[in-house]
Amino acid sequence: MKDAKIRLYVDQPLGMGQSVPVSREQAHYLFGVMRLQPGARVALFNGKDGEWQSEVVAAGRKDGVLKCNVQSASQSNPPDLWLLFAPIKKARTDFIVEKSTEMGAARICPVQSEFTNSDRIRQDRLQAHAVEAAEQCGGVFVPEVTNLQKLSRVLDDWPEDRQLMFCDETLAGDEAGLPLKEGPWAILIGPEGGFSQAERARMRRMPQAHAVSLGPRILRADTAAVAAMTVWQQRLGDW
Ligand code: SAH
């Protein structure tokens, strides 16, 4: 059986013969926009049960039902890597969420540092971007996007066993300096204004934090997020 072209994230259990009701929005997309008829195939994932090939059994304007036939991929999760970043302009923040989902972040955490430009995010919109990115990149895992938190608070509660790749723009040009330590990790990317002296000093005192360089040029925060994830995935991740 050929795999379906359309992939959909659903918030329902998936399993052999399982019926999956679709939401109003999904019905609009599947049956209104994509014009799927009963019998058409859709690949489903929910972040827990792998990927399933399903078949449309009822297609309405506002609702519908899919039925799971066969599992086409088992569940696989990315390495335990969080991406912490200071939100920037809307389109660039969206980019960071989309790209870090594709690159295999397990959790995406917007943080407010001293020089962060924005003090609000739309968590629901960013989470929807992560879902869309997972749908299109063939992943079966959707990273959680957390609410905006103060960086100082996040560091107050920092887990003892989680290493922190602190991307420090003042090190531009130095060796990357990422130690080969196994276990849980996080990447921290600063805002357009960079980190404050106090933040930098605090990170330097944390035994879990490792200040690293991302090459000789100063990158914009969105570029830095992708570059840092590339370096980490290559050294310590699942690439
Ligand atoms: N305004 C700052 C640059 C901020 S760049 C300045 O001119 O110094 C935004 C973030 O991207 C930085 O806080 C850092 O986390 C990351 N970054 C960009 N280029 C980097 C580099 N070459 N090495 C390490 N981190 C970098």
Residues whose N, C-alpha, C, O or C-beta is under 5 A from the ligand:
A	BS01	SAH	C167 D168 E169 A172 L188 I189 G190 P191 E192 G193 G194 F195 V212 S213 L214 G215 R217 I218 L219 R220 A221 A224
